[in-house]
Amino acid sequence: METEQVKCLIIGSGPAGYTAAIYAGRANLSPVLYAGLQPGGQLTTTTEVENFPGYPAGIGGPELMEDLRKQAERFGADIRYGVATAADFGSSPYKVTMDDGKVVEAKTVIIATGAAAKYLGLDDEKKYAGMGVSACATCDGFFYRNRVVAVVGGGDTACEEASYLAGLASKVYLIVRKPYLRASKVMQQRVFGNPKIEVLFEHNAVGLYGENGVEGVHLVKRLGEADEQRYDLPVDGFFLAIGHKPNSDIFKPWLETDEVGYILTEPGTPRTRIPGIFAAGDVADPHYRQAITAAASGCMAAIEAERYLLG
């Protein structure tokens, strides 16, 4: 079994991983970064990014990630394709096994594996990705000013996204599978009190339609035990708000996570319960999930790794 010793191992290649690599590279930590299942992270599935500082005209998600990758490489980051399949944080140096069987022994590890948005599993979600289907209202809501959108979900996130979109769109439909909302009372009141939001209880989205992008959603409404009504609802945008799954499974035997799987860190820092192991970006962030906050936490993780190595 091939092993390799490194000072700083970064797992994941979204804004958090690449920013950590930029800072670690400039600090002469010779970081090794494994890009993971989706090199570039969630942003590579986004067409236009308009809220990342420094790009007044906006920039394509894949281009932004390519810029970050080149910047990390410029400062000496060793960027590789590969997925982490197992971890052993029992003692330092920490061991991470990659999908090719190689074991990397690292003095510091920055976990930046991200979180994957949950989808309904419809073929149309893939078909219209970046063409009307989104899992992030704060990222893409701006494109739907004065237009009609639908949000799927009945929890706090869905109510939050619907309320946010109501500030931009002309009309928001909230598609809820159950006959009630799971969201907190405050969020429910906000939704029911907003004249732009219409809640469709006991509805399931079963497909989407449109020529060059989403023009509407195929819905099934439950009328009784065995009765249902099928109809089409014209919308310009279709937002998923049924949660995210943090990519943290292989680290759970060693690190504390919340009930969803987000890695717990010391408040205001990327430090985990194990010295020398840091978590940055969406894998440790259930609240913001933005490229800019992920990048900032990657910076913090690299600075912490440098301090740990010095100390």
N, C-alpha and C positions, 0 to 999 in steps of 0.2 A: 504494500500500500504506500503510495507516494505521499510524503508530507513536505510541507514548506513552512518556514518561519517568517512571519511578517510583524512589523511594529503596529500597523493600523489596518484592520480589515473592515471594509464598508460593504454592507449587503444591501443592494437595491440601488436603482439608478433614476429615481425621479429627482425633483428639485432638491430634496433633502440629501440624497446620496451624492449627487454631483456637487452641491455646494460644500458638503463635508469634504469631498475629495479636493476641491479647490483650496480650501483652508488648510487641510492636512498636507497637501503637496507643498504649499508655500511655507509650511512650518518644518519642511524636511523630514516628514514622517514616512515618506515613500509609500503612500497608501495604495492598497490593492482593492479594487472595486469589482464586485461581481454584479452584473447588470440584471440578473433575475429573469423571470418569465416574460416580462414586458419591458424590454430596454427603453428607458425614457419615461416609464411609468404611465399613469392615467392620462397625462397631457398629450401623449402621442395619439390618443383617440379624439382629441378636441381639434376642431378646425381652426377657430380664431380665438386668440387670447388677447383681451383688450384691457385687462386690469393688472398686468404685471408692470411695475414701474420701469420707465426708461424706454418704452415703446409707444410713442404718442399715436402712431397709426395702427397699433395692434401688431401681432405677429402670430403666425401659425404655430400651433402646439408642437408639432414635430420639429419645426425650425428652432424654436426656443430651446428645446431639449438638446438639439444638435449643437447649438451655441454653447450651452453649459458643458456638454461633454468635451468639446474642443478646448474650452477654457481649463477644465480639470486636467486634460492631457498636457496642455501647455506647461502646467506646473508639476509635471512628473507623475501624475496618477496612472497606475497600471490598470486599465479597464479591460475586463474580460467578460466573455459570455459564459453563463453558467448559473445554476440554481442551487441554493443551499438546501440540503435535504435532512441534515441532522446537526445538533449542537451539543457540546459538552462543556458547560461552564462551571464544572465542579472545582477546578483549580486552574491557576494561571501557569503557563500560557493556555488561553481558551481555545478549544478545538471546534472547528466547523467543517463538516463533510459536504463536499460538493457533488453534483449529480454525476460527475465522471469518476467518482470514487476517491478523488484527491482529498487529503485532510490538510486544512490550513490551520496552523497554530499561530495565534495572534496575541500580542500583549494587550491590545485594545480592540474592541469590536463596536462598530456603529451600525445599529440595526435601522435600516431605512426601507423596509420592505413594503410599506404602503398599506392601503386598504382597498378592497375591491367593492364597487357599488353592486348591490343586489339588483338583479333584473327579473322580470317575470318569466323569462325563458322563451319568449315568442321569437320566431324567425324574423319577424318584421323589425324587432328592436335592432338586430344586426344590420338588416337591409337599410334602415333609415338612420344609422349611427352618424351623427354629425349633420344630419339633414332633417332635423326636427325632433330627434330623440336625445334626451339629456338626463344625466343623473346629478346635475348641479345647477340649481337655480341662480345662485350668486355668480356662477361663471357665465351662464348663457342667457339669463333672463333679459338682459339688455337688448338682445336681438328680437325680442317679442313685444316691444313697446306698441301699445294700442292694438294688440292682436289677441286672439283667443287661444288659451292654453288649457291643458288638462294636467293635473297632478295625481299620481297614484299613491295611495297610502292613507293610513288613519291615525298615525302616531304623532308625536311632537314634531318630528322632522318634517313630515308631510304638511302639517298645519303651518309650520314656520315658513316652508317653501311657498305654500299657497299665499300666505300673507305678504311675503316679499314680492312675489310675482304680481299680486293685486295692485302693488304700487306702480307697476309698469304696464301690465297688460290691460286690455279693455274688459276681459272676462276670464275668470278662472273656474274651471270645473274640478272639484275634488272627488276622485273616484275611489270609493271605499267599499271593500268587499263585505264588511260586516254591517249590521243595522245600527252601529254606534261608532263613535270615535274613541280610540285608545288614549288619545292625547290628554295632557293635564287640563284641569278646568280652565286655567287662564288662557291656554292656547285655543281651547274649544270656543270660549267666549269671543276671542279675537276673530276666529273664522266665522262664527254665526253672526257676529256684529258687522261683518264687512259686506256691503251690498254687491260688491263685484264677485264674491265667491259663492258658487252654488255647489252644495254637497250632494253627490249622487250615492245614496246608501244602497247596499246590497247590489252593487254593480261589479262586474268583472270585465276588464279589457281583454279581448281575445285576439285582436289584430289591429293593424294600422293600414291606411290606404293613402294613395297620392301618386301623382306622376313624377315630379322631380323633387320630392320631399313629402313630409307628412301633410296631408290635407284633412285627415280625420281619423277617428278611432272606431273600431267595431266593438260594440258593447253588448253584454248580456245582463239583463235586469232580472233578479229573482222575484217572482210574484207570489210564490207559495211553496208548499212542499215539493210539488212536481212540476210547477208551472214557471215558465220564464218568457221574457220578451227580448227579442234581438233587434237592435237598431244601430244606425250609424250616427255619430256625432261629429260635425265638422270642427276641427281644431287646427291651429297652425304649429303648435308645439306640444310635445308629450314628455312630461318630466316624471322620472322615477324617484320616489322618496320612501322606499321600503327598507332602508338601512344599508349599512356597509359591513363588510366582514374584514377585519384587520388580518393581514397575512403574518400571524404570530404563532401558529400552531407548534412549530418545532422548538420555540423558545419557552413554551408554557411550563415544562418541567423545572425550569430554572428561575424564571422571572415572574413577578406578580402581574396579573392582568385583571381588568374589570370583567363583569359577567359577559360582556359582548366579545372580549378578547383584546381590547386595547391595552398595550403595555403601560403599566403604571410607573411614573417617574417622580422624583422629588419635585414638588411644586415649583414651577418657574425654571426648571433645569431639565436637561435630557438624561440626568443620572438615574440609573436603575438601582435596584437593591444590591447589585454586585459591582464592586469597584472595578472600573475599567470597561464596563459594558454600558453603552449609551443607546437610547432610542430616540429617533428623530423623524419628523414628518407624520404622515397620516396613521402610521401603525401605533402612534402614541397620542393621537389628537382626535378625540370624538367631537370636538366643538367647531373648529374653524375649517379644516380641510381645504386650505387654499395653497396655491403654489408659493406665494410669498411667505406664508407662515412656515411652510415646510422648509423652504430655503433658509429662513432665519434659524430654525431649530437645527438644521444641518451645520450651519456655522457654529452654533453654540456647542454642538456635540464634538466638533473637531477641536475647538479651543479647550474643551474639557479633557479630551483625549491627550492633547499636548501637555496640559498641566499635570495630568495623572502620570504620564511618562517621565516628566521632569521630577515629580515628587517621589 
